[in-house]
Structure formats: C-alpha cells, structure tokens
C-alpha cells in the first residue's frame, strides 16, 4: 500500500489511517504497526479514538455525534455517557439520547427517536410514553404505539391494527388497550381480554376465550384464573382455572378426576379413584387404576390400559405389575409386566423373547435371547447373539443377508452378510469385499472395487481403498500401495 493509505485489509484493499469504521485484517495482518491511531481486536483494526465533533464510537469503529437521534450499538464494553453526557445506555448494548428532541419526541425500545407522524407502528418499552408525547398516537398493545384511528358509528369497535367492527359481530375482538363496553354496551371483556358478546341467561357461563356455556354442561369449562364460575352457576365450583360440576346427572353418573361426567356404558378409560364399580357395576379398575368397561368372557384378558384380549391372541399383552394373566387365561404365563403365550402352534412354532410366535420360514431374524430356542425347533435357522436368523433361503432368492432376509442374485442392493455365509459361491455374478459386503461384480468400464462395494474407472484421480481387492490386475495404469490403489504419475 501507498504511504497515504498504508493499511491493508484481509482482501488486499488499502485504507487511510484516519478512515472511519473498522477493517478486517486477520490474525496476522498489521494495524497499529502502520497506523498508530488504531488498534486490533479480534482480527479487526479499529480507530483508537474519535474526533471531538464525533466522539462516540460504535461497535464497528464508526464515530458519531452526540446529538444523533438514532440509538448507537456500542456493545456491553463500549463507551456511552462517558463521552456524551446527553446520552445513556439502553438494553445494555445501545447508547441513546436521554431525552428525544422536539421534532422526534417518540423513543422506541432501543432508544432511537422518531417523529410523531411516522406511519409505521413503533415498538416501545413497556411503560414508555406514547400518547403523552405524540397526541396523534395511542397504544394498541402494551408495547406498540400507533397513529390513532377512528371508527364510524355503525362499526364503533376497533381491533388492534385499526380494523373496525359492528357491536353485534360474533367475533372475539382483540381491542388491546382500546375501548369495548364503552362503545358497545352489549359486549364485555372475556377472561383472556378480548371484547366479546355478553352471555345470555340460558348460557351464562363464559369460558376463557369468550364462548358461552349452559350451567348443566357435563364437561369442565376453562374459565382461566380470573373467570367466573359459581358466581353465575351455583351447581359448579372452580378449581385450577376450570369451572367443574359439583355433582353428575343420573344419565352420566361417573365423574372423573377432572370433573367431567360420563355414562356407565361409555367407552374409554377414566381416572375416578375408588368410585368406579361402586357407581357403575359394568365397569372395573384396570391394572393402571383407570375405570374401564369390564372384559367379556370371550376376551377376558385386560391390558394395563384397559383393552380386552382373547386368550389365544398371539400378541404379548402388557398387564402391569398387578394385572391378571394365567388367572384368566390358563394357556398363558406372566413374565415381568407382560402376559405371554406358553406355547406356539405347529405352524408357528418359534417364540421370540416377547412371546410372539413365528413360522420357521419367515424371513428376518427374531430376538429369542440367550435362553430361547432356535435351531432346536427350526432346523433351517441358527442363533447368533440371541437372534434366531435364517440359515438357508429358497432357490429363487438364494442369498441370505446379515438379518436373515433372502435376496435374488441380481439385486442391486449392497448386502451385509453374516460371517461364514456365502456370496460368490451362491451367486457367481457377485463378490465379497472386505467387511463381509456382498456386491455385484464390477463392469469392464468401472473395474476397481472400493471396500464399500462402489466401482470406479481406471482413470479415477483419487486413491481408491481396495483393501485386499484387485488394482494392477484390472487397471494397467494404477499401482497398489498398502490398501489403496493409486493412479500412476506420468
């Protein structure tokens, strides 16, 4: 760089020492070595000081006058009131005017000053001034200061954002800090603060969102912490923000722990404590303590959640610690919290560790644990690591993979096979790579096989990991060094 612009940034551009701003010079670049008025921080070359007419330095090294109306980002360790007595920190990182000038009296949340006639909504800090400094503006939420709009007499209700509605609209209107009852006497504020139609005498109970309900509804009503309950419905009581029934009607006598009423023949499970069969003789408590319909004689086995099963189901049924198993199904046994088949049928003689029964010729492998049977009952299978897997496959799919699934010889899949299983001996068009991967042989066009089974051409520039595979044997222009096949250098 020249003497008048001795500072070079990381991109090779030259700068004068007195230029404003910061420049990235990298960890090895020069800064104070060529410009004594600058210093390097984190790879950036900053001004050391600003001039007296612009003494305030932002986080990027630019200098600003103290009377600028914008809020200046100085980060947490930058100076603010120390160099500009008319400014103060705001939100930790910004340096803003302590008071805005008369032509821009409205201060936003970051401390920037705005004119009152700015058309966009201004986000201010909670509790900051809006209408007090700009009479033409008003709060439409606790932190949004907008130009005040007015509605016509036929639609006097204003939603936040300035949209007007008639008093008889069925919508719940978010008026923010605006008017509701004062402009529409037929409306009231819901517990969540929306302006809604008042409830009628036949449906006097208002929920949190402004919907009206009858007192004799059997479900719980979410009224929020501030909503009414017994004040308008003497047959109900409030608990945890919900308005609940005190008692249930005769056609729905069963009250759950949330206060909802249910009929005795209703499907599903309910938490009702000890009042289950006492109120509804056709119901009982499930192993998990829920009130459910009792099981029938053709499906006497109840799961922990209350579902009923036949004794001859092949599924493993979770009955919980206290649930019944052999007590209702003599052909089953309990293990842990599950109810299993004792034996499997002749067409599905193989039982996995979960009690499920499988045919010997099913593809795949099944976990039978180290104690379970495998080849003892299925001669075409073998056990390894607790899994019972196929050992032989049919002639149309003779190739067995690691998981015991059968495949044709011309499958395009790269197959991981079990140690000791065959590959090319069964499928002459395939070959075994290092790591027991059985893949199709490579073509003459791409004759070099990577250990992962991918084939490459002889002209491939990068070294190819072939392990114990061929290199010079298939490519005269390549040489094998260790486990890699390299392209010869001319």
N, C-alpha and C positions, 0 to 999 in steps of 0.2 A: 504493500500500500504506500501511497504518497505521504509526505510529511504533513499535509493539511488534512488528510484522512488516514491516520496511522492505524486505526483499529479494524482488524479483520474479523468478521463473524464466521461461524462454522460453515456457511455456504460460500465463503470466499468473497463476500461483499465488504467494501471498505467504508468506514464511517469516521466523521469528525468527533473529537473528544467531547465537544460541547453539544452534540446532538441529544435531544430528549429521548426518553424511553430506554429500554434495556435491549441487549443483543445477546443471542446465544452464541458463545464461543467454545463451548465444550469444556471437558475437564482439563484438556491440555492447551487450550487457547490462551493468548495473552489478554490482559485487561489493564490493571494498574501499572504494568511494566511499560506500557506505551501511553497511557492516559492517567496521570496522577490524580485527576479529579474523579476517578471511577474506581469501583471495587467489584470483585467477582463473588457471587453467591450462587451455589448450586449450578454452575456451568453458565450463568448469565452475568453479563457485565453491566452494572448499574451505575447511575450517577451517584456520587458521594453526597452531594448537596444540590439544592435547588437555588435559584436566584431569589433576591428579596421580593420581587414583584410576583413570583410564583413559588412560594416556599414549601408548598405541600406536595410531597411525593407519594404517588400511588404504588400499588404492589408491583406494577410493571416498570417502575422507574420514571414515569412521566411526571412532570411538575404542573401544579395547578395553583390558581389564585385563591386566596382565602374566601373571596366573595362569590365563588361559583355556586350556582343553585343546585347543581347535581350532587348527589351523595358520592363520595370518592371511596373506592375499595382500597384499604390500606393494610388489610390482613390484621392479625392479632398483635403483631410486634411492630407495626408502623406507627409513626407519629401522627397526632391529630391536634388537640388543643395545645400541645407543647409548642407548635409553630403557628397556629391560627386560634387566637383566643375567642373568636366568634363561632367556633365550631366545637362539636362534641362527638364522642363515639356513639354509634347506634348498632345494635345487633352484633356487638363485639368487633366486627370486621370493617364497618363503614364509618367514614368521617363525614358528618353532615353539619349543615348550619344549625346553630342552637335555635334560631327563630328564622322563619322564612320571610322574604321581603314582601312588601305590599302588593307587588304585581304578580307574585307567585306565592300566595299565603298558605296553600294546602300541602302539607308534608305527608309523603307516603311512608310505608312501613320501614323502608331502608333509609329514609331521611332526605330523599330528593324532593324539591319543591315544585309545585305545579300551579298553573293559572286556574282560576275558578271555572273558566269557560272551556276547559279541556273536555272533549266529548266522551272519551272513554271513562269507564269506571276506575277509580283509584283505590288500590288496596292500602288501608291504613292500619296502624297498630290498634289493638283492642283498647278502647277508651280514648283514642286520639280525637281531635276536633274535626268536624266535617261541616255541618250547617252553621256552626259558630263562626267559622272563618270564611265560608262561602254560602251566603244565604240562598243561592240558586241551586244548592245541592242538599242531599239528605242521605241518611244511612238506609241502604236496602238490606244490609245484614250487619253483623257486629263489626265487620272489618272492610266493608265495601261502601265507598262514598260515591254516589252517582248524581247526575243532574236531575233535579226534581221534575217529575212528570205528573200530569193531572188526568183524571178520567172524567168521562161525561156522566150526566145524571142517570142515564139508563144503564150504564155499566160503571158504577162508582168504586168497585172493588179492584184494587191494584195488586197484582202479584209482583214479587221481586223480579226485576228485569223490565218492568214497565207495562206488562200486558194487563188489560182491563177486563173485568167480568161483571155480569149481572148478578144481583143479590141472590137469585134463585138457581144459580148454577149448582149442579150436583158435585162438581169437582171440589176436592180439598185444595184450597188456595194457600200457597206459602206467601204470606204478606211480610215476612221478616219483621222489621220494626214499624211496619205500616199499620194502617187502620183496618179494623174488622167490624166489631159490633157498632162502632160509632157511625159507620156508613151503611151497615146492613143489620137492622135490628132483628132479623130472622136467623142470624148466624151467631156462632160462638167459636171460641178457640178450643181446639181439641187438645188432649194431653201432650201431643208432640208439637204443639204450637202452630198448627195450620188453622185457617179460617174455614169452618165447615157449617153446614146447615144444622140448626138445633134439632135435637131428637124429639119425637112425638111421644105422647103419653103411653101408647101401646108398645113402643120400643124406646124406653127412656135411658137405657144403659149405653154410654158411648165408649168405644174401645180407644186404644192409644192413637189409632190412625183416623178416627172420626166417624167410623161406621157405627150405626145404632143397632142395638140388640134388645130382644124381649127378655124380661126378668126370668122367664121359665125355660130359657135355653139350657140344654143339659151340658154343654161344653164350658170350659174355662174361657174367660174373656180377658185378653191382655189390655189392661187399662193404664199400665205404667205406674210409676210411684206416686204421681200427682192426680191420677184419675179417680172419679167417684165410683162407689160400689154399693155398700149398704145404705148410703145416703139416698139412693134412688130405687134400690131393690132390697127390701127388708129380708128376703129369703136367701140372700147371698152374703158372703163375707170376703174380705180382701186378705190376700197372702202373697207376699213376694211379687207385687206388681200385677197379680192376677185377681180377677173377681170370680170367686168359686161358689158353687152350690153349697148350702148348708146340709141339705138332705136331697135324696134322689126320688123320682116318682115311681109308682108301683110297676110300670111297664119297663123301667130301666133302673132296677133297684141297686145295682152294683156300682159303687163309687170307687174309682181308682185313687192312687195317692196324689194325683194332681187335681182331684175334684170333679173329673168328668164322669158322667153316668152312662152305664152300659146295660143292655138287655142280657138275660141269662144265656140265651142261645146265640149271642154274638160271637163270631169267630175272632181269633186273635188272642193275645195274652195281655194281662193287665196286672199291675202291682197293686194289691189291695190289702196286704198284711194277712191277718188270720181270718178275715171275713169273706172267704171265698165260698166253700161248700156250705157254710152256715146260712148264706143268703141264697145261693144258687146250688141246689142239690145235684145238678147235672154237670157241675164243674169241680175241679180239683186243683191242688197246687202242683206245679211242675217241679222237677228237681232244683231248678234255679229260683223257686219261690214265687213264680207268676201264677195267676189264676187263669186256667185254661179249661177248655171242654174236656171231659173225661174221655179216655180211649175206649173204642168198641171192642167186642170180643174178636173180631177178625183182624184188628190192628191194635193189639194190647200193649205194644212196646212204645213207651213215651220217651222222647229225647229230652235233653236238659232244657231245651227251649219250648217244649210242649207239643212238638209234632208227633203224630202217632204212626207206627210202622207195623207191618205184618212180621211174624216171627221168621218167615222164610225169605225176608229181604236179603239180598247179597251185600247190601251196604253195611259199613261199620257205623253204628249209631252211638253218638256221644250222649251218655245219660248222666254225666256228672258224678260226683262222689257219692251222692245219696240216692241216685236213681236205681230202679229195678232192672234186672236183666234175666237171669235164669229163673227168677221167681215167677215171671210171666211167660217166659219162652224157654222150655227145657232143652231146646236144641242149640242154645246159645250160652256163651260164657262171658264173664266180665273180666276185663283187663284194664287196670288204671281207672279211667273215667269213661271207657268205651265198652260197648256190648258187641261181641264178635260171634260169627258162626263157629260152632265147634268143629264141624267137618264140612268139606265141599262135596259136590255131586260128582259122579263119574265122568261127566262130560266137561267139567271144570274142576279138576282135582287139585290144582295148585293154589294154595292160600298164601297171600302176601302178609307182611307184618301188620297190615291194617285190618286183616280178616276178610279181605275181598278175594273171591275165587276167580281163577283164570284157567282157560284151556291150554293144554301143552303146546299147541301150535300157534298161540298168539304171538305176534311179533313184539319186539321190545324186551326190556328187562324189568323185573319186578323185585322190589326190596323185600327179602324174606328174613333178614337179619342173620346173624351167625348161627342161630339155633334152628332156623326154619329149614324145611325140606325143599329139595330142588330135583336133582337127577334121580333121587330115590323114587319119585313118583312120575317124573317126566324124563325118560331116557334121552330125549333129544335136546336137553338143556344142561347147563353147567352153572355152578355157583362160583362167584368171584367177588370178594369184598362185601358179602352179604346180599348181592344181587343175583337173581336167577335169570340167566340170559339164554337166548337161542344159541345152539351149537351147530345146527345144520339148517339149511334153507331148501326150498323146493327147486326143481331144475330150471324153472323159468325165471327165478330170482335167486341164483346160487350164492351170491356174495353177501356175507353177513358182516355188519359193521360193529363197532365197539359196544353199542347199546343193544345189540341183538336184533336189529331190523334187517330185512332182506332186500337186496337190490339186484337189478339186471346188470350184466357186464358192460352195457353201453351207457349206463347212467352218466350224466355229465357232472355229478357231484364228486367232490374230493372227500373220500371216506376215511375216517379214522377207524382202524380196525384193532381188534384185541390181540395182545401179544400171543404169538403162536398160531393165529388164524392165517388162512391162505389168501393170496391175492392173484398173482400171475398163474399159479398152479390151477386155479379155477377159471380165471378169465385171462387168456393169453394176450388180449389187447390192453392189459393193464400192467402196471409195475408198482412195486413197493418202494417208497422213498424212505429216507431216514425219518425216524419218529413214527413208524407204523402208519404211514399215509398211503392208501391205495388209490392210484390215479390212472387215467388213460395215458398210454404211451405218447411221447411227443412225436409230432409230424416231422417230415424232412425239412419243411420250411422253418420250423422252430424246434430244433433238435436238443437244445440244452435244457435239462430239467433242474429247476431250483428245488431245494429240500421241502418247500411248501407245496410242490406239485405244479407250479406255474412253468410253462415252457417259453424259452427265449430263443431268438435267432442268433446265428454265429456272429453277426455284426453288432450285437448289443455292446455299448461302450462300457457300461458299469460292470464291475466284477460280479459274478453270479455264485451264490453259495450253493454248491452242489453236494457237499458232504462227501460220501463215498461214491457219488454218481459219476457219470462219464463227462469228459471235457474234450481232450485231444482226439478221443475215439470218434467223436461226431463232428468236431469242428477243427479243421487243419490250421486255422488262423488263431487258435486260442491255446493257452497253456495253463495247466493246473498247478497251483501253489497252495499247499495245505488243503483246506476245504473249499477254496474259491477257484473259479475258472476265469482267467484274465484274457482280455483281448491283446494279442501280440502287438508290440510297438514297431512301426516300420523304420 
